[in-house]
Amino acid sequence: MIQGLNRDGKLLAYHDRSDGGLLVTLLEMAFAAHAGLEIKLDWMIDEPVEALNALFSEELGR
C-alpha cells in the first residue's frame, strides 16, 4: 500500500511513530519539509491527558 501511494505521487512524507511518539514524528516531518504545523487533536481526544498520551505514545505504527 505505501509503495503504491509513493509510486502514484500521493505520498509526501512517511515516518514511523514508534520512536518518540506522534509529536516527534510530526516535528521531524515539519523540520524536513521546512514547514509549520497546526495540530488539532479535538476530533479524537476528549481530555487533555489523552492528548499528552497520544502525542508521546511510543506504540508501533505509522
N, C-alpha and C positions, 0 to 999 in steps of 0.2 A: 504494500500500500504506500509506504513512504517513498520508495523508489519511483513508483508511478506518479505520485504528486510532483516529485522532483523532475522527472522526465517531461512532464506536461508544463513545467514552469509555474506551477501553482504554489510551490513551497519556497517561502522567502527566508525562513530560518528554522532551525531544528536544534533541540537540546534536550538531553535527558534531565529530569528534575531530581534524580536521586542524590546528587552531590550538592547539598546546600538548600534544597527545597525550591519552591516556586519563586520566591523573591530573588534568590541568587540566579536562577535561570533567566528571569525577566531582565535583571540588571546586566547580565553578561550579554544577552542578545541586544539590549539597547546600546551598550558600550560598543559592541562590534559594528552596529549599524549607524553609530553616531546619531542616535535618535533619543527623544524623550519618551516618557511613559505616562499614561493616565490609567491607573489600576482601579477598577471598580469591582468590588467583591460582594456588594449588597445583594446581587441576584442569587448568590449561592450560600450566603452566610448571614445568620441572624444575630449572633453575639460577637462582641469584639474578641473574646478568647478564641472563638472558632476562626476568626481572621488570622490571628497570630499562628494558630496551629496549621492553617492552610499555607501560609507564606513560608513557614520554617520547617515544614514536614520534609523528611528525607526518605519518603517512600519511593519505591521503584515506579517509574512512569515516564511519560514523555509529553 
